[in-house]
Amino acid sequence: MSGKGGRRTPLVADKRYGSAKPKAAPKPKAAASRRTAARRPRRKASWPVRLIAGAAGFLARGIWGIGWRAGFAVVSVLLLATLFFYAQLQPLGAYVDARTKGSVTLLDREGQVFAWRGETFGGQIDAASVSPYLRNAVVATEDKRFYSHFGISPRGIAGAIRINLAEGRGPLEGNGGSTITQQVAKLLCLGVAYDPAVWKTEGDYEDDCRRGGVWRKIKEVPFALALEAKFSKDEILTLYLNRAYLGAGARGFEAAAQRYFGKSANEVGPAEAAMLAGLLKAPTRYAPTANLKRSQDRAAVVLGLMHDQSYLTDAQYQDALANPARLSKAASARAGGYFADWVMESGPAFLTSDTTEDVIIRTTLDQHLQKSAEDALKQIFTTRLKDGSKAQAAIVVMSADGAVRAMVGGRDSQVSGAFNRATQAKRQTGSTFKPFVYAAALDMGWNLNTIVEDAPLTIHVPGSGDWSPKNYDKGYRGPITLTEALTHSVNTATVRVSEAVGRNAVREVANNFGFEADLAEGPALALGVSETTLLEMTGAYAGILNGGTSVRPYGMVELRLQGEDSALAGQEGGMGERVISDEAARELTYMMYQVIENGTGRRARLDGRQAAGKTGTTQAARDAWFIGFTADYVTGVWMGYDDNTPLTGVTGGGLPAEIWHEVMARVEDGVPPTPLPMANPGDYVMQPDYGVYPDTRPLPQPTQPGRQRPSGTEGFLVDLLGAILRGGN
């Protein structure tokens, strides 16, 4: 086939596709929609939106910039502070003993501890070797994550803040969420040493160390981190175990274990460990010596924590709950508080109250006698006094050589630092002074059968006028022996004897027996108007028991530094010079024996045992006394009010004599009876012509020791004459 004009048209293949590109397969609607939207021109946001977005972005970039810079600065400061504290930390041994003063441990006559004074350390213990129960109890109670944290516990701090806010306190008031490491930082006072020039007392220093506040908390953090870097976990725990205060003057767990349980902290069991760990919360409140039940309840909480944290098996937990920790015998008794204070005062201050060393003092105290005295006083006051009575009493028990075996300075016996009525209260002695009047006469040659007049008496006292003593019973017996005069505490007869021998002689005998105070000048001297302490009076009576030799009461036998064998101080006291003859002392003992057997002191009589003593009641019954002795011990009892209020219905022959009886019945229980060293009245002739004041005839000559009573007709006449003079009694 040809085209027009004879030309052939060129052959062209059929086109399968048009000039446009081949159509693609249909796309999903969403994809198509995105393509369509992409082809649409983007609408610009409004200027307010763009402004807010820009500001937010700028703020975010600013906060981030400030934040990372501030964080870097805080970390840098924290690191520098940690390095600063780290460089200041000393070796472990420098921090173990926290005290700036030493302690005093007091031992009884058997060498057993009965009291402590000052803060006791007890010796270093180590966390690795201490009882595992104690180590676990402390960790379970104070910081259960101790072995996993790095010195501070953010979780603990957050929990403490939550608790404080829930209880209405400030975020850092109350619970602090402190780790054991942070508590050690406090115990070390953040590295600040005690300086007497800055703090008046050690207590002020420690109060400052315990002071809270935000700044204090902030400083704790780098110091705790420095501790963690310097010491191992066991070393940090060792510091805690040795420095923590645990009540009753015990610094560290070793001292506390010794004080409360009488054993080392390395030996305590679960119940004891729980009680010790429980003290960390509030040492004074939970101290078992203050309230054992409260301390046991707190220990039960600690046992629960130990059990919950798998430190105790079910069996161990139940056994510890069923058998709570109990105090040792010495800690439970808390005996001899007044005695311990007296011994501390009697020693040199630089080795007692102000000591910087640990001191051991061996004393004369007998804990059995001390407990006997305390129990006797408690029984009489419980059964014989009205409820609410504020009457007080004091007791001293000593040996004939002046060694004090027991001392009670008031009704509350479990004390420390309290007013001691046995050593500090000076009171009028009343008729307990009379034996020294008769001691002067006997030493001059009078004897126990010498006759003296009991009749009205008036003495003119220059500057005061006439003075007429009266007898307690308002009556008069006529001529009586010295023995009868003392037995019935006859005032007029005693004054006559005093005036006959001379007041100066009476004062000299009394002073030589141990009265340190100035004695009265007037004739009332004989009736005990002078003042002295119960300790001095009891010591003077000890001189009568030992045969007429003065004694100086003492309690300290030896003082030495802990760990040393040689003593720095020894006994200061004991027997001194002879005051009256042995014969005079034996006669006086017999006369005082009659006081208990037949006179004013009958309530003090002991079954099956000889005893001698004397009652005393001062003017208006402001003071009531009974002082007496067996062959073994001398015991003095005083009773009265601290404000000098007169006693109601109480005389020396009443409650004081009953207290004395109760004390001695306990003291002598199980001790074989020993006769008193006293004279036999039958060996002495009555001398009715002498000793009757104001007769001016010579004083009677001393009877020769060992002279027997006349026999036959002479003896009969002597007895008859004596009966006539005594009125037939």
Protein Blocks (a to p, Z undefined) as FASTA:
>chain_A
ZZehhiacddddddfbdfbdcddddddfklmmmmmmmmpccddddfklmmmmmmmmmmmm
mmmmmmmmmmmmmmmmmmmmmmmmmmmpccfklmmpmcfbdcdddddfkopafbdedjde
hiacdfklmcfklmmmmmmmmommlmmmgoiafklmmmmmmmmmmnopafkgcjeoiafk
lmmmmmnonopacdfklpmblklmmmmmmpgcjklmmmmmmmmmmmmmmpcfklmmmmmm
mmpcgejhiacjklmmmmmnopafklccfklmmmmmmmmmommlmomklommlmmmmmmm
mmmmmmmnopacfklmmmmmmmccdddfklmnogoklmmmmmmmmpcfklmmmpcbdcdd
ddfbdfklmmmmmmmmmmmmmmmpcehiabdcddddddfkopafbdcfbfblbbghiacf
klmmccdekjmlmmmmmmmmmmnopafkbccdddddddddehiapaddddfklpaebjad
fklmmmnopaklmmmmmmmnopklmmmmmmmnopabdcdfblmlmnopaccdfklmmmmm
mmmmnoopacdddfbfbdcdehiabdfbdceedjdddfbdfklmmmmmmmmmmmmmmmmm
lmmpcghiacdddddddehhlaccdddddfkbccddddddfklpacehiafklmmmmmmm
mmmmmmmgopacdddddddfklpccdfkgoiacbfbdcdddddehiacdehjllmmmmmm
mmmmnnoZZ
